[in-house]
Amino acid sequence: MSTQRTPHERLLMDPGWRFHRGDIVPAAGKTQSDAYSSVKTGHASGPAGMNWDDYDWRVVDLPHDFVVEGVFTPEEEVSHGFLPTGVGWYRKSFVLPATDRGRRLWLEFDGVFRDATIWLNGHRLGRHSSGYIGCRYEITDQANYGGENVLAVRVDATGLEGWWYEGGGIYRHVWLVKTDTVAVAPWGVFVHAEVSEDLGTAEVQIQTELQNERETMAEAEVASTVVDAEGEEVAGVISVVTVPPGESLTLTQEATLEQVELWSVDRPYLYR
């Protein structure tokens, strides 16, 4: 049996979170900043820490909106649906195989409303205040390989960004991304096409940013494939490139599509 691992994995982290509605007061003698906000050394306490007992917290799957679960009341904000907002805590435990050691690991949050502070294994990864754009944190150095990992998220939905119902909670997907130490950069692919309607062709330019986190030169083979709306391969190109240690490099590849189909409102044909 082959032991070769997939060089790039993107795993859905939506099932099996523990949820608590309402904030949790830090232990006596600690301010909230000391306990939760400023911790960077793996010693966060309370629900941000490794050993907090969340057994009686409710189990939820993402996406999740805790505001919509509230009781309508005329005392609440009229433009946000007469529902109380507030603070919620989420925690999730997961195991990483020991074979992940030596890879680069990331957590991606597609959307949290709003003002989210995120910890892994008691390490504060960061704070993300916007409810409408995602965030991404590398966890390579904070991960526990071959054992349990604890992810904690504090969500403060009391702040408003619009004049409409906005909800509160981790309302989009969460992903665990694993890559090699030589990999395509996050959001590192850009595609541009010049279409010749007279010839029925399209000249496609593919730009791929590669990152080399190693201390030595790395040779990488980059294979780019274009498929049509039916999933059939219509173009492809393979290039070999050398990336200097600790640096990024952008590779440009070109391919020609014959008998190209154009997108329109009536026929939204898409290549991938």
Phi, psi and chi 1 to 4 in degrees:
 res  aa     phi    psi   chi1   chi2   chi3   chi4
   1 MET       -  135.0  179.1 -177.5  -65.3      -
   2 SER   -73.5  140.3  173.1      -      -      -
   3 THR  -105.1    8.4   58.6      -      -      -
   4 GLN   -68.0  129.8 -175.7  175.9    6.7      -
   5 ARG   -94.6  157.2   63.9 -168.8 -176.7 -167.6
   6 THR   -67.3  130.2  -56.2      -      -      -
   7 PRO   -68.0  -21.2   21.9  -32.4      -      -
   8 HIS  -140.7  123.6 -178.0  103.0      -      -
   9 GLU  -127.6  142.2  -64.7 -179.5   78.2      -
  10 ARG  -132.4  104.2 -167.6  166.0 -173.6 -104.9
  11 LEU  -106.7  132.5  -52.2  175.4      -      -
  12 LEU   -74.8  131.4 -169.7   63.2      -      -
  13 MET  -111.5   23.3  -61.1  -80.1  -76.6      -
  14 ASP   -72.1  -38.5  -73.3   -4.6      -      -
  15 PRO   -75.8  150.9  -12.3   27.7      -      -
  16 GLY    74.1   42.1      -      -      -      -
  17 TRP   -91.3  152.6  -70.5   72.0      -      -
  18 ARG   -99.7  134.8  -64.5  -82.6 -179.1  173.7
  19 PHE  -128.3  138.7  171.6   72.6      -      -
  20 HIS  -131.2  124.3  171.7   83.4      -      -
  21 ARG   -89.5  133.9  178.8  154.0 -171.1  172.8
  22 GLY   103.3  153.0      -      -      -      -
  23 ASP   -78.9  163.1 -150.0   -4.5      -      -
  24 ILE  -121.8  122.9  -62.6  174.9      -      -
  25 VAL   -70.8  132.7  178.3      -      -      -
  26 PRO   -62.0  164.3  -20.1   31.6      -      -
  27 ALA   -61.1  156.6      -      -      -      -
  28 ALA   -56.3  137.3      -      -      -      -
  29 GLY    89.0   -2.6      -      -      -      -
  30 LYS  -121.9  135.5  -75.1 -165.7  173.9 -174.8
  31 THR   -80.2  164.9   67.1      -      -      -
  32 GLN   -62.7  -35.2 -174.6  164.5  -10.9      -
  33 SER   -64.2  -42.3  178.4      -      -      -
  34 ASP   -65.0  -42.9  -69.0  -24.8      -      -
  35 ALA   -78.7  -35.8      -      -      -      -
  36 TYR  -121.8  -46.9  -55.3  144.8      -      -
  37 SER   -83.0  -35.4  -59.2      -      -      -
  38 SER  -105.9    7.0   60.7      -      -      -
  39 VAL   -76.6  126.4  174.8      -      -      -
  40 LYS  -130.4    2.5  -63.2 -177.7 -179.9  179.2
  41 THR  -112.3   11.7   57.7      -      -      -
  42 GLY    86.7   15.3      -      -      -      -
  43 HIS  -118.1   30.8  -60.6  -65.7      -      -
  44 ALA   -62.4  144.7      -      -      -      -
  45 SER  -110.2 -179.9   60.2      -      -      -
  46 GLY    62.7 -151.9      -      -      -      -
  47 PRO   -66.5  -12.6   23.4  -33.6      -      -
  48 ALA   -81.3  -12.4      -      -      -      -
  49 GLY   -92.7  177.1      -      -      -      -
  50 MET   -72.0  -36.4  -75.8  -78.2  -69.7      -
  51 ASN  -103.2   13.0  -60.8  -41.3      -      -
  52 TRP   -67.1  136.0 -177.8  -98.6      -      -
  53 ASP   -84.9  104.4 -175.7    2.8      -      -
  54 ASP  -107.2   24.0   57.0   17.2      -      -
  55 TYR   -60.0  -37.4  178.4   78.5      -      -
  56 ASP   -90.5    5.9   60.0  -11.3      -      -
  57 TRP   -73.7  152.0  -71.7   18.8      -      -
  58 ARG   -72.3  141.9 -177.3  156.5   58.0   96.6
  59 VAL   -89.3  126.6  178.0      -      -      -
  60 VAL  -132.4  154.6  -60.8      -      -      -
  61 ASP  -106.7  146.2  -65.8  -24.3      -      -
  62 LEU   -85.9  154.8  -54.5 -177.8      -      -
  63 PRO   -69.2  149.8  -17.8   31.4      -      -
  64 HIS  -141.8  135.2  178.2 -112.0      -      -
  65 ASP  -124.7  110.5  175.6    3.1      -      -
  66 PHE   -83.5  -18.4   65.1   80.9      -      -
  67 VAL   -69.8  -39.9  171.3      -      -      -
  68 VAL   -65.7  -15.7   77.5      -      -      -
  69 GLU   -82.8   -5.3  -61.5  173.3  -12.9      -
  70 GLY   -77.4 -178.2      -      -      -      -
  71 VAL  -103.7  127.3  177.6      -      -      -
  72 PHE   -62.9  135.8  -67.4   95.5      -      -
  73 THR  -148.0  139.4  171.9      -      -      -
  74 PRO   -67.9  -13.6   21.5  -32.1      -      -
  75 GLU   -77.7  -14.5  -75.7   75.4   33.2      -
  76 GLU   -84.9  174.1  -65.2  -61.9  -28.3      -
  77 GLU   -62.0  120.7  174.2   65.7   39.2      -
  78 VAL   -64.7  -40.5   56.0      -      -      -
  79 SER   -74.8   -7.8   63.3      -      -      -
  80 HIS  -115.6   23.4  -70.1   76.7      -      -
  81 GLY    92.2   12.7      -      -      -      -
  82 PHE    60.1   29.0  -65.1  100.8      -      -
  83 LEU  -115.9  139.3  -76.3  167.9      -      -
  84 PRO   -68.9  143.4   23.9  -32.1      -      -
  85 THR   -95.9 -103.5   55.0      -      -      -
  86 GLY    95.9 -161.9      -      -      -      -
  87 VAL  -116.8  144.7  173.8      -      -      -
  88 GLY  -136.9  150.8      -      -      -      -
  89 TRP  -117.0  140.1  -80.2   87.9      -      -
  90 TYR  -126.3  142.3  -64.8   84.4      -      -
  91 ARG  -139.3  144.9  -73.8  169.7   55.0   89.4
  92 LYS  -145.7  133.1 -179.0  178.6  175.7   65.9
  93 SER  -105.3  140.1  -62.8      -      -      -
  94 PHE  -152.9  155.9   61.3   98.3      -      -
  95 VAL  -107.7  135.4  173.8      -      -      -
  96 LEU  -106.6  133.6  -71.4  172.2      -      -
  97 PRO   -68.3  151.3   22.9  -32.2      -      -
  98 ALA   -62.0  -25.1      -      -      -      -
  99 THR   -69.7  -10.1   52.0      -      -      -
 100 ASP   -75.9  -14.1  -81.9  -16.4      -      -
 101 ARG   -62.0  132.9 -171.3  180.0  -59.6  -83.3
 102 GLY    98.8   -8.1      -      -      -      -
 103 ARG   -98.7  174.0  -52.0  176.5   81.2  179.9
 104 ARG  -105.2  132.2  -61.9 -175.9   70.4 -159.3
 105 LEU  -120.6  141.8  -86.1   59.1      -      -
 106 TRP  -136.6  150.6  -55.3   79.8      -      -
 107 LEU  -112.0  130.3  -75.0  169.8      -      -
 108 GLU  -118.2  126.5  -67.1 -177.6   -8.2      -
 109 PHE  -109.3  115.4  -67.9   79.0      -      -
 110 ASP   -71.8  -27.3  -74.0  -10.0      -      -
 111 GLY  -176.9  127.8      -      -      -      -
 112 VAL  -133.3  125.6 -176.6      -      -      -
 113 PHE  -111.1  118.1 -162.3   90.9      -      -
 114 ARG  -139.0 -171.9   67.8 -179.8  -68.8  -84.4
 115 ASP    46.3   68.3 -162.6    0.7      -      -
 116 ALA   -97.8  134.4      -      -      -      -
 117 THR  -113.8  134.2  -51.1      -      -      -
 118 ILE  -127.9  134.2  -58.3  163.5      -      -
 119 TRP  -127.5  149.3  -61.6  -97.7      -      -
 120 LEU  -131.1  123.4 -179.3   73.3      -      -
 121 ASN    53.5   38.4  -60.6  -26.4      -      -
 122 GLY    81.6   -3.0      -      -      -      -
 123 HIS   -93.2  129.7  -63.2  -94.6      -      -
 124 ARG   -77.1  115.2 -177.8  178.8 -178.4  -89.3
 125 LEU   -79.7  -35.8  -60.1 -180.0      -      -
 126 GLY   161.1  179.1      -      -      -      -
 127 ARG  -129.0  134.1  178.6  178.6  176.1 -177.4
 128 HIS  -129.8  114.6 -174.0   73.4      -      -
 129 SER   -89.8  -23.9   59.4      -      -      -
 130 SER   -80.1  136.8  174.5      -      -      -
 131 GLY   -89.3   -3.4      -      -      -      -
 132 TYR  -116.6   -2.8  -69.1  104.0      -      -
 133 ILE  -127.9  153.5   59.3  173.9      -      -
 134 GLY   -80.1  176.5      -      -      -      -
 135 CYS  -143.9  159.7   55.7      -      -      -
 136 ARG  -142.8  132.3 -167.6  175.4 -159.8  -96.6
 137 TYR  -132.2  133.3  -62.2  100.5      -      -
 138 GLU   -80.3  135.6 -176.3  168.9    4.2      -
 139 ILE  -122.6   16.7   61.3  168.9      -      -
 140 THR   -54.1  -43.6  -55.6      -      -      -
 141 ASP   -84.9  -21.1  -64.7  -25.7      -      -
 142 GLN   -96.1  -11.0  -64.5   81.9   10.6      -
 143 ALA   -72.5  150.3      -      -      -      -
 144 ASN  -104.4  106.7  178.3   25.4      -      -
 145 TYR   -86.0  131.3  -59.3   95.5      -      -
 146 GLY    79.8   18.3      -      -      -      -
 147 GLY  -158.5 -168.6      -      -      -      -
 148 GLU   -80.2  143.5 -176.4 -177.0   36.9      -
 149 ASN  -125.2  143.5  -66.8  -96.3      -      -
 150 VAL  -122.0  120.3  177.5      -      -      -
 151 LEU  -105.8  128.7  176.9   59.8      -      -
 152 ALA  -127.4  139.2      -      -      -      -
 153 VAL  -135.3  123.6 -177.0      -      -      -
 154 ARG  -102.0  125.5 -179.7 -176.6 -176.9  -90.3
 155 VAL  -116.8  122.9 -178.6      -      -      -
 156 ASP  -112.0  104.7 -174.6  -11.0      -      -
 157 ALA   -98.3   16.5      -      -      -      -
 158 THR   -74.5  -26.5   54.9      -      -      -
 159 GLY   -78.5  150.8      -      -      -      -
 160 LEU  -115.5  146.9  -51.1  176.5      -      -
 161 GLU  -120.7  -15.2  -66.6 -172.8   57.4      -
 162 GLY  -143.7 -176.3      -      -      -      -
 163 TRP  -112.1   49.4  -64.1  -81.2      -      -
 164 TRP  -154.6  173.6   49.6   80.6      -      -
 165 TYR   -66.1  125.5  175.6   78.6      -      -
 166 GLU  -116.7  -17.2  -64.3  179.0  -70.6      -
 167 GLY    73.8 -162.1      -      -      -      -
 168 GLY  -172.1  137.9      -      -      -      -
 169 GLY   127.1 -173.8      -      -      -      -
 170 ILE   -86.3   88.8  -51.9  177.5      -      -
 171 TYR   -95.4    4.3   70.9   98.5      -      -
 172 ARG  -132.2 -177.1  -69.7 -178.7  178.2  167.1
 173 HIS   -72.7  156.4  -59.5  -56.6      -      -
 174 VAL  -120.8  137.3  176.2      -      -      -
 175 TRP  -126.1  146.0  -55.9   88.9      -      -
 176 LEU  -107.5  118.8  172.6   62.7      -      -
 177 VAL  -110.8  130.4  178.8      -      -      -
 178 LYS  -122.3  130.3  -54.7  177.2 -177.7 -178.1
 179 THR  -133.8  167.3   73.2      -      -      -
 180 ASP   -74.4  172.4 -160.1  -23.3      -      -
 181 THR   -74.1  -12.4   49.1      -      -      -
 182 VAL  -117.6  116.7  179.5      -      -      -
 183 ALA  -156.4  166.1      -      -      -      -
 184 VAL   -68.5  134.4  176.5      -      -      -
 185 ALA   -65.8  156.2      -      -      -      -
 186 PRO   -55.8  130.6  -23.4   33.3      -      -
 187 TRP    51.2   40.2  -53.8  -68.6      -      -
 188 GLY   -95.3   12.6      -      -      -      -
 189 VAL  -117.1  128.2  179.1      -      -      -
 190 PHE  -127.8  130.0  176.7   76.7      -      -
 191 VAL  -121.4  133.0 -179.5      -      -      -
 192 HIS  -132.8  139.5  174.2   72.1      -      -
 193 ALA  -128.5  137.0      -      -      -      -
 194 GLU  -109.1  117.0  -68.8  -73.4  -14.0      -
 195 VAL  -100.3  132.9  178.0      -      -      -
 196 SER  -108.9  101.0  172.7      -      -      -
 197 GLU   -67.5  -31.1  -66.0 -171.0   46.1      -
 198 ASP   -64.0  -41.9  -65.7  -22.3      -      -
 199 LEU   -90.3  -14.1  -60.8  176.2      -      -
 200 GLY    70.7   29.2      -      -      -      -
 201 THR  -125.0  165.5   62.2      -      -      -
 202 ALA  -137.7  128.5      -      -      -      -
 203 GLU   -92.9  114.1  -61.4  -61.6  -32.4      -
 204 VAL  -103.2  127.6  179.0      -      -      -
 205 GLN  -110.1  124.9 -174.2  179.3   87.3      -
 206 ILE  -116.1  119.0  -53.5  162.7      -      -
 207 GLN  -109.1  123.9  -66.6 -179.8  -27.6      -
 208 THR  -124.2  121.7  -55.1      -      -      -
 209 GLU   -91.0  124.6 -178.8 -174.7   -5.1      -
 210 LEU  -108.8  143.7  -57.8  174.3      -      -
 211 GLN  -120.4  134.6  -68.5 -179.5  -25.9      -
 212 ASN  -116.1  107.6  178.1   12.5      -      -
 213 GLU   -91.4    4.7  -64.2  -63.1  -36.0      -
 214 ARG   -82.1  168.5  -59.4  175.9 -174.7  174.3
 215 GLU   -94.0    5.0  -62.9  179.3   -4.2      -
 216 THR  -129.4  163.8   58.2      -      -      -
 217 MET   -60.7  146.5  -60.2  -75.4  -74.9      -
 218 ALA  -130.5  130.7      -      -      -      -
 219 GLU   -97.8  126.4 -174.0  176.4  -89.4      -
 220 ALA  -124.4  141.0      -      -      -      -
 221 GLU  -102.5  122.4 -179.3 -179.5  -86.0      -
 222 VAL  -111.0  116.3 -179.0      -      -      -
 223 ALA  -111.1  119.9      -      -      -      -
 224 SER  -115.3  130.0  -61.0      -      -      -
 225 THR  -127.1  137.2  -57.2      -      -      -
 226 VAL  -108.3  129.1 -178.1      -      -      -
 227 VAL  -120.1  152.2  -62.1      -      -      -
 228 ASP   -87.7 -173.4   62.3   17.3      -      -
 229 ALA   -65.5  -20.5      -      -      -      -
 230 GLU   -91.7    0.3  -74.4   72.5   43.6      -
 231 GLY    87.0    9.4      -      -      -      -
 232 GLU   -88.7  137.7  -62.4  -65.8  -33.5      -
 233 GLU   -70.7  127.5 -178.2  177.2  -20.6      -
 234 VAL  -117.7  -12.2  -67.1      -      -      -
 235 ALA  -164.0  153.8      -      -      -      -
 236 GLY  -163.4  152.4      -      -      -      -
 237 VAL  -149.4  140.8   58.4      -      -      -
 238 ILE  -123.3  132.1  -62.4  175.8      -      -
 239 SER  -131.9  150.0  -55.1      -      -      -
 240 VAL  -114.7  130.6  176.3      -      -      -
 241 VAL  -139.0  149.5   62.7      -      -      -
 242 THR  -107.3  126.4  -59.7      -      -      -
 243 VAL  -109.4  125.8 -172.2      -      -      -
 244 PRO   -62.9  156.3  -21.0   33.0      -      -
 245 PRO   -63.6  134.4   20.9  -31.4      -      -
 246 GLY    68.6   17.8      -      -      -      -
 247 GLU  -128.1  171.8  -64.2 -172.6   16.9      -
 248 SER  -113.8  154.6  -61.7      -      -      -
 249 LEU  -146.5  136.6  179.8  147.8      -      -
 250 THR  -104.9  121.1  -61.5      -      -      -
 251 LEU  -100.2  133.7  169.8   69.1      -      -
 252 THR  -110.3  125.3  -60.7      -      -      -
 253 GLN  -120.5  152.6  -61.7  170.8  -56.2      -
 254 GLU  -130.4  142.2  -64.7 -179.2  -14.0      -
 255 ALA  -144.1  153.4      -      -      -      -
 256 THR  -112.7  130.6  -59.3      -      -      -
 257 LEU  -103.1  127.9  -86.4   62.4      -      -
 258 GLU   -96.9  152.0  -55.7  -72.1  -11.3      -
 259 GLN    47.7   52.7  -61.7  178.3  -29.9      -
 260 VAL   -70.7  141.8   67.1      -      -      -
 261 GLU   -96.1  132.8  -61.4  -81.9   -4.5      -
 262 LEU   -94.6  146.5  -60.5 -177.2      -      -
 263 TRP   -79.4  142.0 -174.9   94.8      -      -
 264 SER  -148.5  166.5   70.4      -      -      -
 265 VAL   -62.6  -39.1  174.0      -      -      -
 266 ASP   -74.5  -29.8  -63.9  -33.8      -      -
 267 ARG  -137.9   85.0 -172.3  169.6 -178.3  -94.4
 268 PRO   -76.7   73.2   28.4  -33.8      -      -
 269 TYR   -81.0  129.4 -166.7   97.2      -      -
 270 LEU  -128.3  135.6  -69.9  177.9      -      -
 271 TYR   -93.6  158.6  -68.1   88.0      -      -
 272 ARG  -135.6      - -179.2  167.5   57.0   88.8
